[in-house]
Amino acid sequence: MRDFRLGDVLDDYCVKCRRLTNHSIVSLIAAKAAKVRCRTCYSDHDYRNEQIPPSKKDMKKAALFNQVLAGVAPPPEVETVAAPPLPIEAPAAEPLSTEPPPDPAPVRPKGARKKA
């Protein structure tokens, strides 16, 4: 990858726009962008390496989740004992019936009336 120069355009998260936008490099330190200027709102800020910060809502959810996990006692360890294998038995064969299945009751069409 080539070295950055002042005025080069790159993508970064803008704290004012709150989204990933094009930025121009304003200052360099050790051939890396230090400060950038948003090309949409023209605000200057430190280069954030195109990383969007986590939302405060997600951070609160994670803190609450960790607090709940800290209050839960770990489950007790259960020793597993290997049971002896059970013998496999063949299923009993059912005798086949020679009678035909009974006829189903006739189905009346929907909306048909009984004859009196």
HELIX and SHEET records of a PDB file:
HELIX    1   1 LYS A   56  GLY A   71  1                                  16    
SHEET    1   A 4 VAL A   9  CYS A  14  0                                        
SHEET    2   A 4 ARG A  19  ILE A  29 -1                                        
SHEET    3   A 4 LYS A  32  CYS A  38 -1                                        
SHEET    4   A 4 ASP A  44  ASP A  46 -1                                        
END                                                                             
